[in-house]
Each structure stands twice: as C-alpha cells, then as structure tokens.
Amino acid sequence: MEDPKDQIKEGNQPINVELTDEIAEGIYSNLAMIAHSNSEFVVDFIRLMPGIPKAKVKSRIIMTPDHAKRLLAALKDNIDKYEQAFGKIQSGSEHPEFPMNFGGTLGEA
C-alpha cells in the first residue's frame, strides 16, 4: 500500500510521486537567481563557497508563470506555518553583500 503523503491530488485524480534515493539526498543551495520571460520562470539554485570567487549552479528549475505563482503561495504558507511552530525567521540584511562573508578567518593553503 502506498503512503498517502506520496500522492498529490490533481483535480479528482491522485498522482503518485516517486522520490529516488539520489533526489531524496537533496542539493544544498545558499543563493538563488531568478529570471523570466513572457512564458517561463527560471530559478537557478547556486552554492556559493567562502573564499571561492566562482559559484556553481547546482540545479535549474524552469516553470510556467502559473506554477511560479503557485510556488510563491506554497512557500508563503509553509513559512507562516514554520514561524507559528518555531518563531519568526530572523533575516539578515535585505540584500546580502557580495561576496558573501561567511564569518571566521580566511584559510590559506
């Protein structure tokens, strides 16, 4: 029997969602860049490492404007639920400085 949390309802039809072990591990990202055209939104998830001037795009997601708006609503809903359970998320500055300062001292090789 399938776990009900692995199903998404699309209209009246359930959609089974498969999550492979590789994808379940996730990809760490500490920066996202968003671009759009009249027909799609492109979200690049980037990993920026301290002391390394070149950041790498680790994943690119392309979606329709409708799905981008749904994602925004879902993120807002989840952030609201998170803050109700764990308290307000403390943001740093509105816009991070580049290059980002990860704190600590710079290492040398």
Secondary structure, 3 states (H helix, E strand, C coil): CCCHHHEEEECCEEEECCCCHHHHCCCCCCEEEEEECCCCEEEEEEECCCCCCCCEEEEEEEECHHHHHHHHHHHHHHHHHHHHHHCCCCCCCCCCCCCCCCCCCCCCC
